[in-house]
Amino acid sequence: MSRSTVILLATSMAVLIAAAGIARADVIYEWTDAHGEPHYTDQWVPGAKIIRTETAHGTATDSSAMKGIQSESDAASREIKQQDAARAVQQDEAKVRAARCRQDRAEYQKLIEARRIFTTDKSGQRHYLSESAAQDARLKVREAMQADCGSGSSS
């Protein structure tokens, strides 16, 4: 036999063995990766769709069993997506809290370091706060900082 014939026979045998393994699978799933490439497996993965269901004898099972398996697969995919969305919301909320905490700390530090505290009206005129009003402003900002950063926060 020539070398090309041996390679052709080996390739054919590999394809037949692979096809026989797929033919014996009870359920075959198809899923698409992030790059749009389709994949086939006998194991469920999130987002997979059933493309074939067979019993060990090779006869097709009834459509109600296939629908049941597909609905379980869809439900599991939805649950995983919901968990991912909830996790993303928690991460976004944590980012917002961290930004508010940084802002509150900076404002509190500025009020602590200032000798006199003032407000500015619409015309740009400064109005200086009394010592008691300045102390109240500092306390208010400190409470906001503790609420956003946690009670153990200090500058």
Summary of the structure (lengths in Angstrom):
residues: 155
radius of gyration: 33.1
end to end distance: 83.9
largest distance: 104.0
contacts: 337
relative contact order: 0.07
helix: 59%
strand: 15%
